[in-house]
Structure formats: C-alpha cells, structure tokens
Amino acid sequence: MSYGPAVPDRPARDGARRRAFDALHIVREWGRGSQAALDQALRVDPQLSPEDRGLATELVYGVLRRRRALDAWLLTAIDRGLRGVDPDVLEILRLGAYQLAALDRVPDHAAIAATIDETRDSLGKRRVGFVNAVLRRLTRERPWRDGTVGDLPPWIAERVRRYAQDLNLDPDALEAAFCERAPAHVHVVAPAQDDALKQLGADGLEVAKVGDVPGTWEVLGGSPYAGRLFGGRQLIPQDGASAAIAEWLGAQAGEEVVDMCAGRGAKSLFLAATGAHVTAVDVGSERLAAAEELVREAGFALRDTVAADASQPLDAAQLTPGSFDRVLVDAPCTGLGTLRRRPEIRHRRRAADLPRNHALQRAILQQAAPLVRPGGELMYAVCSFAHEEGPLVIARFLAENPEFERARRDAQPAWVQPLLDAQGALRSHPLWHGVDAFYACKLVRRGASA
C-alpha cells in the first residue's frame, strides 16, 4: 500500500520538487491527467516563484515522457530490480535521475542533495541511504550516454511509424516529435478573430499563427491564462488540430447542430459562436453543466443539452431524426494523438484498448447518423492516429450506411487542404506547426434538403 502524500497542506522546503512529487503521486494513485494533477499540486503553494513553477512543470512532464528510459537506467543501479521498490521511492528516484540525465543547468551534486532532502521530508530518514546510493551510482555509470531506450512503448512506436508511412513523413522525425513538449496553442472565438492579433498583443501575448487554421495561434511568450480575452472566454487554450475540427465543421448562423460527446464544451463554444443552434450531448450531466457555463460566460447560449449514452438509442425529445444540418461526433478514444500534451497516456493505454474503442466509436456513429437531414453533414473525429480508431471506423460505417458518402475534397476550404489525405480526411501531426495528431472525416447524407 502506497503511503505517499495526499497533497500536503503546507509547502515543503524545496517547493518545486515537492510539488512535482505530489503531482506524479496524483497521476499514479488517483488516475488524474498530468495537467490537472500539476494544477492541483501547485495550488498548495500559491507563493511559488515563476521559476520554481517552471521547474515543477519540467520535472512532471519530463518524468512522464521519459519514464521508460528512467526506469531502464535505474535498473542498472538497483541490483534487486524495481519490482520491490516502493512506488513513492521509485517516483523520487525518477525525479532525481531525470535531473541528472536531462537538466544540464542543475549540477549533479545539487540534484542529489535536493532529491535527498525531498526523500527525507516526504518519506522519512529510513529511505535516504537507499536513494543516495542509487543516485550516486547513476552519476558514476551514467547509463543515459548509451541513448538506446525509446520513450514510447513499442506498440505505440510501431503505430507512429505506420502513420508516418501513410502520410509519407520521416518516421524517425515523427516519433521524435511525439516525445517532445507540446507547444501552447490558443483558439480565439469567432467574433474576436478579426481583431485577434491586436487583442492578443494587448493581453501581453507574443504569438504566431498555426498554419491557416482560423483564429488559432501559438503562444511564444506570455500567459494565455491572463488578460481580457481569456477572462471573457473569448480565448481558450486548445491545440490547433482540435481547433481545426470545430472550424472545419463549418457551422452557419441559424443551422441546427449537434455536438455529440460534447465534454466540457470547448467545441460547443466555437459552434455556438457562429450563431448556430447547438444541442450538446454527453453521458455526464456535470460535464454538460460545465459546457453550458463556458458558453454562457463567452456571451452565447446552447439550444439544449441532453444527458445520454451516445452509443445507445437516443430517444430524447430534443433529438428528432433527420432534423439537424450538422452533427459532430468527437468520439472517445485512446488519445494517442495527444501524447506530447498528456504524456501519462503512454503508460495507461494498451493495444487491447483499440478494438474496444473501435466498437464503441462505431456504435456512437450509428446512433448519430439518423439525426442528419438529407443533404446535411456528419463529421467524425478522434484525437488519435490509430488506424482502428480512424480510417477503419469510417470504412466500415460507409459500407453499412450507403446513404452517406465522403464530402468532396475539392469543396473544402483552402486552409484545411494541407491537412487532408487523398480521401479527403483530416490527418494532422506534430510535424505540421506542432499540432496534435487528429483524424476527422466529413460525410454527407445523400438526398436533397427538405
């Protein structure tokens, strides 16, 4: 049984490392995502300096990204292996090893001393001798000089390389890109887009465009969480590929639109901002409440919300078959395309998840399809590059639903063309302006509009 911290209520001597240790504990023991865990840990110490907050962030994301390599290096310094090492001791050892191997600005002696202090403060004196011995052995042997341990589990690395082959990309470059830190992207709501650059500058942000994705910028300097745009929910942090999905749907003022699997409403916000009448559907009523609040804070409103399992028959009065101009199915998936942004995914997902997700995604698409009016559009999207969650889902859907066909590629807007494959499906990747790897396909229901 792990006895690690439940996030202490007062800062420790070394705030940055304590906060990093707490966040990693939350990720491992509580199953939280890396960003949510880090935010929770940092809230304990609001006086932490920007430099220490940056160090804590570097340590958390670095340890999660490089955990396979860190464990391989630690294995060379622990003769009895890692299996019997207490999980919290192992986490502290990973923090120490990461500093030794990856942080040139932290001298070895300082990294070891700080890790020893953290061990004593968090786990007690009894563990200090073991941690000290392991880290000192690492400094002597420096196993990271070999550089042969990959950061991705083999089954994920294999699929990354297959994705590179599909898109005629350099597989080594793509695999390396998935192991880097994700850039900070923001998406500006439609009414503010025309004057976005001026407003972003007024909010103290230095930015660069993310390709030609409407309203989407990479933050090069400043905090996206400060300023008038974020405060008024006219800007939200959102990866360029995710933003592209909402923009590519092409919702128009007055149209009836369904956002299936709406979550906390990021895409619902941008759809509502066009003037479309948006019905958000999600299995979680708490998430739908958050979606309503987000849209309302930005000055818009949802037409309706429906709490329902989208993989089961939808009998809600608000979801009349054949009455919607556009339906977006942003389906649950492994999230493999967000590996850089959510590095814990590589340790949580298994290849066996793919067939289970495939079945769920097909079921949701089948329930969404009848909602689309003749001549209307159905868009399927996932934040994954796995063939089983993207192209294979669409191929099987089209084989079983001849009333649908792929939208013509030459009819799509110019800005999205660089992201489209030969069949007209969006397949993004981090070698293109640093965006996540998404798959999306736009389908049209045959027949004239009623």
Steps between C-alpha positions, in 0.01 A plus 500: 500500500641837397522750782595800287362850535137592456640844406632655823326812626822696539801548272818305566852643506555438126169608352566408136604140564232445763233625265634278220505198733143570610379536142661171394341329800158635398546378142601153617270443798196709415498452122492873424639649182841664516377859462219459755740333744759773459240773544377334819851466641598857414190645668643388835780757468362817336816691594723273293719709270451482121843334475402228748164450330689456175736248660210302647332491159822388330549224756144364477481495121859388462460205737174392336643531148822315582381250757594195291855626460525611863393157624749331268780718637394444860497128436874516434553651847265278704624143505177357643289658226213747517216266587550518873567875519223699668312702233567834669870421544512407133332830409762694696776301331351585160499868594863480602604301195322743267689792647832316464434391142302787349548825693844635415437814703469295822843371617511136604578579862207744518260253341602226745486730803155632405369147437636383835327792673174413327535136603555598863212748501249278318591145594720520809867443581478123454495534118782754470790253490346294219412801285844654554678177402296453182546858379873502570538177305313660211738796498794261476360272230288757305300237305316769300812548288395187312181673382330180378179501710195631316248722677199330339381146573579279198136454396447878491830561320399246237173681434675838484729365232206351311330840514815663362502252214134574419575872478843469333673653803841424649418231762800588720405867498137425580586265786739761642231768470257295707758495781544877513311756704183626334488869407237726661215566257197722551176531305323836479119505481350607167387857582847588626696337217511799266681710758676209671863601451444845649306358796753225565774762508297711741477195725880475502529198272763449234347266243541337159229356276441123498492450125183656366267346758250781569548676832782271615836618633811362664599687815872583490502728803264600778225305676182405312321480837523872563344796328164612372454238228537204735303670776208552264533150357573646157815289500560149628816289499435243227735310272498608137372162379210506745421855393508388137224246567260765631586740218483237224149393599395831343196573715297799380268741675152357544599138433401216732818331625566208739826469692511135602734404787524871572703470820554836669400694194814629327368416155142587597622851577648554155194352331265723700716803418408460131134562581406135454243341732710243685372197690775348716482129582714326761466212741606720792255761629784670692696549177190637328453751781863608451439531125195719556696721738794539259274597210301739719814669636607567140169675431322223309248227579439137415166406346480199727693234689429127508652266759514165321727211411563576136578135422141401585173592324433872541134554582523852640230739379771752408662261250248458219638278220574678175473851649863609534715676242830384653593239757846485657608170655816576698526141618672359809835347406844406631622858459823374341518813288546710814803310634710817530231692686396205719815291546334271756297345217796293383503321836123451527396384155534146367467360149193311623323836546482551124245230407281596798507865397434406138177327599392794716580755229301308240204477737501877563527578129205272429287683756602842369439429131117506504502851647645647179252643250532409129774721359638560847847413629632255757855547626689232691813598694747344744824625657678182391717387211413130541356344185245311709354823642498703181503371141370153592200644687403710198556221248267269691242773557482581129470131409200469733339840426480559123292814555824674604801592286825686558488876453682612187853602575505775238197660669683549831651836601855580396633524857421135575642354177855444638350276770293280269607160367418359156150401616425840642539405868685727741815332636711744698839445663757692709736554206237744366520811719530284811135392507373179658414195289127499427288308253177649366275414209209704367210301355192619311157338517375442146179664390368849461435719799141495617 
